[in-house]
Amino acid sequence: MRRSILLFLALLILQSGQVALAQTPAPTVTVTATAVPRGTFISLPANNATVRGKVTIFGSAWRDNFDRYEVYYVVGSQSVFMARGNQPVVNGTLFDWNTAGFKDGTYGILIRAVSKDANYSEARVTVRVDNTTPPTPTATPTEAASPTPEPTRTLLALPASTPQRTPTPAPAVTPQPVGLLPGLPALSLDLLDPMRCLGPLAAGGVVAGGFFLLIGMLALIRRLLGH
């Protein structure tokens, strides 16, 4: 029983919340309309501006019950028709005026917006056409040319030349005869060389030794045969 009461109260609270949400009004979004400048006026070219070549006439030509707009150039008190438009223009291009065929001088530019009941509104500026004087060129800064670095020259160190000395041959020594005693003929140094003297002595010793060895062998053979 208690659970049923709690469930009933929960359903009642939930239903009350849904009803409150349904009755809450949605937030109102306010859209602010941007005011569009309307009327008849010329934004470009500016009044008393100097123009040349092709000139864009920029502005608005609009009025209630619009029928057309007309473009004129004015010389003195005379207005000369140049063009017309069948749609109103608000902050846009009204006409492209080519001044190449006009003499240099002062001209008026006239825009006339005409309604269907023949009423109209006008806008006018004065310009000076100058197609003879060339426009002043705008100087463009030129960067200074960077100097070209000169190539680095490396000096090659040549090895110091060492003078070559040509060996001088030693003079040949000629043996001089040495006298042993005054008054005796001089003996050559070759005879006093001990190594050259030992050669004949050694040869004589060998011969003598061989001779005594032969005699000894003969005596031994005779003794053996005598027995």
Beta strands, then each sheet from edge to edge (+ up, - down):
strand 1: 40-44
strand 2: 49-51
strand 3: 54-61
strand 4: 66-75
strand 5: 78-85
strand 6: 89-98
strand 7: 105-115
strand 8: 120-129
sheet 1: 1+ 3- 6+
sheet 2: 2+ 8+ 7- 4+ 5-
end
